Amino acid sequence: MEEKEVKKKNDFFKKYAYKIIVCLIIIILIICVITLGIKLSESYKTQEKTTKLGLADVGELVTQTCYTTVLEDSKVNREFFKLFDIPFTESRQIFSYDFEVDASINFDEIDIKKIDDENKIINIKMPHAKVYKTTLNPASFKVYLDSESLFSRIDLEKHNSAVKKMQEQAEKDCVANKLLESADNNAQKLLSGIVKGNTNYKDYTVNFEYKDGK
């Protein structure tokens, strides 16, 4: 009996062994295909980033900051039927704040127009820098004169309005002192560095063109 049972088991394994082997081979092939597919996908994504020269997903980037101090002279008078100021009714404040004005470029708007591999030239089209943010430094507040009359006063609304005008003046002063031009120059240097940081383009010349044509 024992010999018959052993023989039956051997016959069973012989009968189904090839099917088991075939199934194992199929499973191994499926695993290999999936693994290869993942690697190909990763390779494609890496190549896509290389084609964009590392400019993707940067967003808004500050390339120049201007520091300036703005002085404000606020005064309020009582008037006599809008004909003249009534003496001794003037309230006056002279104070200053420091401001930081940031200029930036939007990397989402930068286009690689042409890559000339024969002449080793890359043409980039980009927007001009713009004022991105103006920040008041509250710790820089200085008072030079604070004279208040019983007949008139500078309320919070007038004070806030004065501070807003100071912020606008800070932006105008920085733009007048070549803030945006400096930001454009720094952006070009940064972009050239990014391009040449890619070993495939380290010997290329980078030319820039602005979207407004200027």
C-alpha positions in Angstrom: 0.0 0.0 0.0 2.7 2.4 0.9 4.5 1.8 -2.4 1.3 2.5 -4.3 0.7 5.8 -2.4 4.3 6.9 -3.1 3.9 6.0 -6.7 0.7 8.0 -6.9 2.4 11.0 -5.4 5.3 10.8 -7.9 2.8 10.5 -10.8 0.9 13.5 -9.5 4.1 15.7 -9.3 5.3 14.5 -12.7 1.9 15.3 -14.2 1.7 18.8 -12.8 5.3 19.7 -12.5 5.6 21.3 -15.9 2.5 23.4 -15.3 4.0 24.7 -12.1 7.2 25.5 -13.8 5.4 27.3 -16.6 3.4 29.4 -14.1 6.6 30.4 -12.3 8.2 31.5 -15.5 5.1 33.6 -16.4 5.2 35.2 -13.0 8.9 36.0 -13.3 8.3 37.5 -16.7 5.5 39.7 -15.4 7.7 41.0 -12.6 10.5 41.8 -15.1 8.1 43.6 -17.4 6.7 45.7 -14.5 10.1 46.5 -13.2 11.4 47.5 -16.7 8.3 49.7 -17.2 8.9 51.6 -13.9 12.5 52.2 -14.9 11.5 53.4 -18.3 9.0 55.7 -16.8 11.6 57.1 -14.4 14.0 57.6 -17.3 11.4 59.4 -19.3 10.7 61.8 -16.4 14.3 62.5 -15.9 14.8 63.3 -19.6 11.8 65.7 -19.5 13.4 67.7 -16.7 16.7 67.8 -18.7 14.8 69.1 -21.7 13.4 72.0 -19.6 17.0 72.7 -18.4 15.9 72.8 -14.7 13.6 75.8 -15.1 10.4 74.0 -14.2 8.7 74.2 -10.8 10.7 77.3 -9.7 7.8 79.7 -9.7 8.3 83.4 -8.7 11.9 84.1 -7.9 13.2 87.3 -6.3 16.4 88.4 -8.1 17.0 91.9 -6.6 16.0 93.7 -3.3 16.1 97.5 -2.8 16.4 99.0 0.7 15.1 102.6 1.1 14.0 105.0 3.8 10.9 107.2 3.3 10.2 110.3 5.3 6.6 111.4 5.8 5.4 114.9 6.8 1.7 114.8 7.8 -0.1 117.9 9.0 -3.7 118.9 9.6 -5.1 122.4 10.1 -8.4 124.0 11.0 -9.6 126.2 8.1 -11.7 129.4 8.1 -14.4 128.6 5.4 -11.6 127.1 3.3 -10.1 130.6 2.9 -7.1 130.3 5.1 -5.7 128.2 8.0 -6.6 129.2 11.5 -3.4 129.9 13.5 -2.3 127.6 16.3 -4.6 124.8 15.1 -2.0 122.7 13.2 -1.2 119.1 14.1 2.0 117.8 12.5 4.0 114.6 12.4 7.3 113.9 10.7 8.4 110.3 10.8 10.1 107.7 8.7 10.1 103.9 7.9 12.6 101.7 6.2 11.2 99.5 3.3 12.4 96.5 1.4 11.3 96.3 -2.2 11.7 93.0 -3.9 11.7 92.5 -7.7 11.2 89.1 -9.2 10.6 87.2 -12.4 8.1 84.4 -13.0 9.8 81.3 -14.2 6.5 79.9 -15.5 6.7 82.5 -18.3 10.2 81.6 -19.4 10.4 79.7 -22.7 13.4 77.9 -24.2 12.8 79.1 -27.8 15.6 77.2 -29.6 18.5 75.0 -28.8 21.1 75.1 -31.7 23.4 72.1 -31.0 25.4 72.8 -34.2 26.5 76.3 -33.1 26.1 75.7 -29.4 23.5 78.4 -28.8 20.4 78.4 -26.6 17.8 81.2 -27.0 15.6 82.0 -24.0 12.5 84.2 -24.1 11.5 85.7 -20.7 9.5 88.4 -19.0 11.0 91.5 -17.5 11.3 91.7 -13.7 8.5 93.4 -11.8 8.0 94.6 -8.3 6.9 91.6 -6.3 6.6 92.7 -2.8 7.2 95.8 -0.6 7.8 95.2 3.1 7.8 97.8 5.9 10.2 97.3 8.7 8.2 98.3 11.9 11.4 98.4 14.0 12.8 101.2 11.8 10.1 103.7 12.8 11.7 107.1 13.7 9.8 110.2 14.9 11.3 113.7 14.1 8.3 115.8 15.1 5.0 115.1 16.8 3.1 118.2 17.5 -0.7 117.9 18.2 -3.2 120.7 18.5 -6.3 120.6 20.7 -8.3 121.8 17.7 -7.2 119.1 15.2 -5.6 115.8 15.2 -4.1 113.1 12.9 -6.2 110.1 13.4 -5.4 106.4 12.6 -7.1 106.6 9.2 -4.9 109.5 8.1 -1.9 107.7 9.6 -2.6 104.5 7.7 -3.2 106.5 4.5 0.2 108.2 5.0 1.9 104.8 5.4 0.4 103.5 2.2 1.7 106.5 0.3 5.1 105.9 1.9 5.0 102.3 0.5 4.1 103.6 -3.0 6.9 106.1 -2.8 9.4 103.4 -1.7 8.5 101.4 -4.9 8.8 104.5 -7.1 12.2 105.4 -5.5 13.6 101.9 -6.0 12.3 101.6 -9.6 13.9 105.1 -10.3 17.2 103.7 -8.9 17.3 100.8 -11.5 15.8 98.1 -9.3 14.1 96.3 -12.2 17.2 96.6 -14.5 19.4 95.0 -11.8 16.8 92.3 -11.3 16.8 91.5 -15.1 20.6 91.3 -15.1 20.6 89.0 -12.1 18.0 86.8 -13.7 20.1 86.4 -16.8 23.1 85.4 -14.7 21.0 83.0 -12.8 19.5 81.4 -15.9 22.9 81.1 -17.5 24.1 79.4 -14.4 21.2 76.9 -14.5 21.7 76.1 -18.1 25.5 75.7 -17.9 25.0 73.7 -14.7 23.8 70.9 -17.1 26.9 69.2 -18.4 25.2 68.8 -21.8 25.1 72.6 -22.2 28.1 73.9 -20.2 29.9 75.2 -23.4 26.8 76.8 -24.9 26.1 80.5 -25.3 22.8 81.7 -23.8 21.0 84.5 -25.6 18.0 86.3 -24.0 15.0 87.9 -25.6 12.2 89.7 -23.7 8.5 89.1 -24.3 7.7 92.7 -24.7 10.4 93.1 -27.3 12.4 95.6 -25.3 
